[in-house]
Amino acid sequence: MKLTPVSLLVSIALSFCGGRQQATVDLAITNVAVFNSKQKTVLKQKTILVNADSIVAVVDNLQDIRAVKTIFGNGRLAVPGFVDTHIHLTHTFGDARHAPDSLSEVHRHMLSETYLKYGTTTVVEMGQTPKWIPYSIEWQKDPDPSFPNLYISGGALISDLERPVAFTHEEVSNPEEARKKVQEYARRGIKHVKLYSYLDEPEFSAAVKEAKRHGLTISGHIDRGGVTILDAMESGVQNFEHLLSLATNVIDFHGHSNDLIEKYHLGRIRTIDQWVAVMIFYFEFIEENPELKMKLNQLLDKMAKKRATLSTTIHQMGAVAEETHFFTSFGEDDQQVLRLPGYTAAHKFALKKAFAVLMKILKRAHEKGVKLRIGTDSRRGGEALHSELLLLYEHGFSVEDILQIATINGAEAMDLDDRYGQIAKGKKADILLFEANPFDDYQNFLAKKTVIKGGLVFLE
């Protein structure tokens, strides 16, 4: 009798539970400590059995395992592949001035060097130039084990606001255009949609309604337009981009700008790094103002009640505060040097202090029940994810919580948890084996890893 893929999985699983003669699997990863990302526990002395690209069983160590290939874990920690829920292909392939007109397998290999090499096995793209969609949608449909799993959102949607349109944005002039753009994305097989800050009403509500009708996962970067996070949650949006967005939903920038300038002795904003620095200062300003702090806490409570998720992007902020081991910028050019003209040593000391307050607020959001997920939004995304794991630990997060934030939280928020985010039967075999255990020393988040993608060893 010829077995279907589903019945084959059942047959193999039963054979390792004593149900019948033992089958041969493609890969056995023996004697590992498996991190359970749902329960935040570590299960020691386990063997992971893989057939094709999927996990068929996680069992106690067995003496007699038939496998085409065996990886001897020697007690190493095994965790699901990392999930980055906010990347931009432009960070890897080029900005508006240098972007290629088309994408090739060379570009796809660049994604592997940027993400998969560092253990990020799944990425969600949050805004690209429309000319790349035909290529990137094909990559989304073809989860090749040599490359990270890629899910795209097309261009970030904005309203017609009579302002220059970034080449990663899609402008819609009215509700009907918003509906048609979402319909087009759904028809092309795009599963996610990003609503950007400059998408105002009534286009915002039209896009949300249409995205829900087609089952698309909605993410909102809500920090500069007429729609607020509270408004978006009432319309049914649950996923929000960037910790920075919290400040812009709490504070009146025009009303408090003079107070901020006076408190920190700030000059005119001339670089993207200075803008990030000002945003960091705003978090400390909010925390020291009882009325604003209460407003922020009320927002966090509402987000927790609505089961909202929030992407991190803390590496970019930590880099400006000089709290990371390498630097990247939000700027369009591949900037590798911090640019804070006019900032004295006193400014930079104050910035480090304000960044600590920002991280304290992030931890409070987590403790209140806002589901955090990694979203690096960085050119060196795989390395930036590692940087974010270090920052989380250095500001009070446990290793268990950090690994959950980096894996299952992102998979669940992006509606990808049927395949990714766990080491469990039926999930895709995207697995990391740490050479040194981060539970012993958090710096081991940077340790060498064996990266298994879709059941095949990508890096050993």
C-alpha positions, 0 to 999 in steps of 0.5 A, spaced: 500 500 500 502 506 498 502 511 504 500 518 503 505 524 506 500 524 512 499 517 513 507 516 512 508 521 518 503 517 522 506 510 520 513 513 523 510 516 529 507 509 531 513 505 529 517 509 535 512 508 540 512 501 539 506 500 535 510 496 529 516 494 526 521 500 526 521 505 520 527 509 517 527 516 518 531 521 514 534 525 520 535 523 527 538 528 532 540 524 538 541 526 545 539 534 545 535 538 550 529 541 547 526 548 548 519 547 549 517 554 546 510 554 548 511 552 555 518 555 556 521 548 559 527 544 557 526 537 556 533 533 556 535 527 553 531 527 547 531 525 540 528 529 534 526 525 528 525 528 522 523 525 515 523 530 509 522 537 511 518 535 518 519 533 525 515 526 525 517 525 533 520 527 539 522 521 543 526 519 549 533 517 547 533 510 544 539 505 543 536 503 536 534 508 531 534 507 524 536 514 520 539 516 513 543 521 517 544 522 525 547 528 528 549 527 535 547 532 540 551 531 546 546 534 550 546 541 546 540 545 547 536 545 541 531 551 539 526 552 534 529 557 528 528 564 530 523 568 527 524 575 524 517 578 523 519 585 520 525 585 515 525 589 509 528 586 502 531 593 501 536 592 507 539 586 503 538 588 496 539 596 496 535 602 497 531 607 492 538 609 489 541 602 488 535 597 488 536 592 482 530 592 477 529 584 478 531 579 483 535 573 482 538 567 485 544 571 487 539 575 491 536 569 495 543 567 497 544 574 500 538 573 504 541 566 507 548 570 508 544 575 512 539 571 516 539 563 515 547 563 517 545 566 524 539 562 525 533 566 523 530 561 519 523 565 517 522 572 516 516 576 514 518 582 509 514 589 511 514 593 505 518 592 498 518 596 491 512 593 487 517 591 482 520 585 486 513 582 488 513 577 482 520 574 484 519 575 492 512 571 491 515 565 488 520 565 493 514 565 498 511 559 494 518 555 494 520 554 501 527 551 499 531 549 505 537 553 502 534 559 504 530 562 509 522 562 509 520 568 506 513 571 507 511 578 504 506 584 505 507 587 498 508 595 499 506 598 505 499 602 504 499 609 505 493 614 503 494 620 498 497 625 502 500 630 497 507 628 500 513 624 496 512 616 496 517 612 498 519 606 493 517 601 498 510 604 499 503 603 495 499 609 495 491 609 495 487 615 494 480 612 497 477 606 500 475 603 493 483 603 491 485 600 498 480 595 497 482 593 490 490 593 492 488 588 498 484 584 493 490 584 488 495 582 494 490 576 496 489 574 489 497 574 488 498 569 494 500 575 499 498 573 506 500 579 510 499 586 509 502 592 512 498 599 514 503 604 514 503 611 519 500 615 513 494 610 511 488 615 514 481 614 514 477 612 511 482 608 507 485 605 513 478 601 515 477 599 508 483 596 508 482 592 514 475 590 512 478 587 506 484 584 509 480 580 514 475 578 508 481 575 505 484 572 511 490 576 511 494 577 517 494 585 518 500 589 521 500 596 523 506 601 523 501 606 527 505 612 529 504 618 525 498 619 522 490 620 524 489 613 526 492 611 533 493 604 536 487 604 540 483 606 533 486 600 530 485 595 535 478 597 535 478 595 528 481 589 529 488 590 528 492 586 533 500 586 530 503 593 531 510 595 529 516 597 533 516 599 540 518 606 538 510 607 536 508 607 543 511 614 545 508 617 539 501 614 541 502 617 548 505 624 547 503 630 544 510 632 540 508 639 538 506 641 545 512 638 549 517 639 544 520 645 547 520 642 554 524 636 551 529 641 548 530 644 554 531 638 559 536 635 554 539 641 551 537 638 544 539 642 537 535 641 531 535 634 528 539 633 522 540 626 522 536 619 522 540 618 528 538 624 532 531 623 530 532 616 534 535 619 540 530 624 540 525 618 540 529 615 546 529 621 550 521 621 549 520 615 553 524 617 559 520 624 558 514 620 559 516 616 565 517 622 569 511 625 567 505 622 571 500 624 566 503 621 560 506 615 564 498 613 566 496 614 559 502 609 557 500 604 562 493 605 560 495 603 552 499 597 555 493 595 559 488 595 553 493 592 548 494 586 553 486 585 553 486 586 546 492 580 545 496 585 541 503 584 539 509 588 538 515 588 534 521 590 538 526 593 533 531 595 539 537 593 536 537 600 532 535 604 538 540 600 542 545 602 537 544 609 537 545 609 545 551 605 543 549 599 547 550 594 542 556 590 540 555 593 532 552 599 529 547 599 524 542 605 522 535 606 519 538 611 514 538 609 507 545 608 506 549 602 509 551 607 515 556 603 519 558 610 523 554 613 529 552 620 527 550 625 532 553 632 530 553 636 536 552 631 541 556 632 547 559 626 552 553 629 557 548 628 551 551 621 550 551 619 558 543 621 558 542 617 552 544 611 555 540 613 561 534 614 557 535 607 553 535 604 560 528 607 561 525 605 554 527 598 556 524 598 562 518 600 559 518 594 554 519 589 560 513 592 563 509 591 557 511 584 557 509 583 564 502 586 563 501 581 557 503 585 551 506 579 546 513 581 544 516 578 538 522 580 534 522 585 528 529 587 527 528 592 521 535 592 520 540 591 514 544 586 518 538 582 520 541 576 523 546 579 527 541 584 529 537 579 532 542 576 536 544 583 539 536 584 541 537 577 545 543 580 548 539 587 550 533 583 552 537 579 557 541 585 560 535 589 561 531 583 565 528 578 561 529 571 562 533 566 557 526 562 557 522 569 555 527 571 550 527 564 546 519 564 546 519 571 544 524 569 538 520 563 536 513 562 537 511 569 539 513 571 532 510 565 528 503 565 532 503 573 531 504 572 523 499 566 523 505 561 521 505 557 528 502 551 524 509 550 521 514 554 525 516 556 532 516 549 535 520 543 536 514 538 535 511 533 531 508 536 525 512 542 525 517 544 520 524 541 521 527 548 522 532 547 528 538 550 531 543 546 536 547 551 540 555 549 541 554 553 548 548 554 552 545 561 553 542 558 559 549 557 562 551 564 560 547 569 556 553 571 551 552 564 548 546 567 544 552 569 540 555 562 540 556 557 534 550 554 532 548 548 527 543 550 523 538 545 520 533 548 515 527 544 512 530 537 515 537 539 512 543 541 515 545 548 512 550 550 517 554 546 521 
